[in-house]
Structures are given as C-alpha cells and as structure tokens.
Amino acid sequence: MKILVINGPNLNFLGIREKNIYGNQDYDSLVKMIREHADAIGAEVEVFQSNHEGAIIDKLQESYFNGTDGIVINPGAYTHYSYAIHDALKSLEKPVKVEVHISDIQSREDFRKVSVTAPACDRQIYGKGLDGYLEAMDYVTEMIK
C-alpha cells in the first residue's frame, strides 16, 4: 500500500509558528512520526511539503500515475480558497483521500470553518493535533482493505 502525505503552506514552520495552536513539535518530528506509523501499518509513505499551490497540484496529478492508494492532505490556507487543489483532488477517483488539520478549525476564525477542498475528499479530520495524520493513515488503510 502506498500513501502520499501532502502538507501545504507554512506546515514546514511547525514548532515555530503559533505554538499555542500548532504545538511545539517541529516539522521533522511530524515526518518522523508519519514514517514510523507507516512502518507499523506496513505502508510505503511519501511525505511532501510545499508552499506553492502548483507544486501541490503537480504532486496530486503525479499520484494518478504512480500507484498511490491513499492521500492524506493538509492544504493549509489553500483549504479555504483553492478550487484548483479541489479540482486536482476531485479528478483522482482511485486513491482514498483524507483532509487533515492540526487545529480545531471549527472553533477558530470564521474563514477557517469553510473548506473548499474537503468535498473532494472522503473524510476530514481536524482538532486532533499531529495524531490526526496517523488517524488519517489508519482510515486509508481500513478503506483499502
């Protein structure tokens, strides 16, 4: 099983940016946590981060051709306005797609409560901290089996 984890803008600033919301663990800690969980569930994982919308779309489109079984995506701020990422996700029928947010987006600013990308995914997980990524990977595994 092959899982692609995509992180959008500013996720590389975990542990630096708004620690009261996103916590103290840095991005490398998140990647290590994801890789260890992939090993535990017997999955091959690729972790990708970009602050550029086009690079995220390119990575999503690449997954169509390379046998990706599941996508875990935290689109960051693109969640709220990127119909281009929505369309890229929507065009991928085969992989199981899960949108993840570290914070509880429903208890934050009004603009964060609206996701234009979630309707193109099979599930949305938010407010579970970094563990939300692991829950998303487990969901992908469950749906594929």
N, C-alpha and C positions, 0 to 999 in steps of 0.2 A: 504494500500500500504506500502510495506517495502523497504526501501532504505539503502544500505550499502555504507558508505563513507570510503574509504581506503586512508591513507596517508603513503607514503614511507619514505625513509631515510632523516633525517635532518629536516623534517617538524615540529618535536617537538621543533626545535630551532627557530621557528618564533619569531620575536621580538628581537632575539639575533644575528642571522646570517644575514649578508649583508642587513642591514636595508634599504640601498639606493635602493635595488632591491625588497626586500620582505616586506618592511614596518615595522612599529613599533608595530603592534598588535601581541600579543603572541599566542601560540597555544590554550590556554584555551579560548581566545577571539574567535578564529575561531570555536572551538567546540560549544561554546555558540550560536554563530551566526547560525550555521547549525541546532542546536536543535530548536531554536526559529523559523527558517524558516520551519522546518519540522512540527512544531505545526500549523503554519499558513496555510500550504497547506494540512494538515490532513494526514501526513505520519508518519509512525513509522521509526525512524532512528537509526542506529548503526554506531558509529564512531570508527575507528580502526587505529592505527598508529604503524608501526614497522620499525626498521632499518635493518630488516633481510628479505631477499628475500623469504626464505622458509616459514616464518610466513605469508607473504602476499599471497603466493600461497595456503597455508592451509586455510586461510580465504576465498579466492575465491572459493576453492573447497567446503568448508562448505556451501557457499551460494547456491550451487546447490540443497542441501537437505533441506534447512530451509525456502523455500518460498520467497526468496528475489526477488523483482520485478525489482529493478534497482541498478546499481553500479556506483558510482562516484569515480574515482580513480586518485590520483596524485602519480604516481610511483616514483617521484623524479628522481634521477640519473639513476634508473633502466629503465627509459623510453628509454634510448639510447642504451641499450645492453642486456636487459633481455628477451631473447626468451622464457625463462621458464615462466615468467609472461605473455608474449604474448600468449603462448600455453594454459595457465590456463584460460585466458580471452576468447580465441577462443573456448574453449571447452564448454563454457556457452552460449547456444543459447537463452534461455528464457529471462534472465534479460536484460533490456536496459543498455548499458554501455557507460559512458562518461568519457573521459580522460580530466583532468583539470591541468593547470599550472598557477601559480600566475603571473609569469612574461611573457613578450612577448618573447617566445623562438625563434621566427623568427628574432629578432633583436639583439640576443646575439651571443655567440661563435658558430662557425660552428657546433660543435658536438651536441649542444642543438637543432639544427634545424631538426635533424633526430630522429624520434620516431619509435621504432620497436613495441611498444605496441598499438599505435593509430590504425593501420589497424585491430586490433581485437576488436575495439570499434565502436560504432555507430556514435560518434561525438567527436571532440576535441575542447576544449575551452581554450584559453590562452590570457594572457595580460590584464585580467580584475581584477587583484588583488584577494582578498578574495571573492569578489562578483561573481567570476567565478563559485564557488561552488554552489551558490544559482541559478545561471542560469542553471547549470547542473541538479540540483534537479528539477527545473521547466521543463526542457526538458524531464526528466524521467517521470514526472507526465503527461505531454502532450502526450507522446508516449504510456503510459499505458491506458489512457482514450480513 
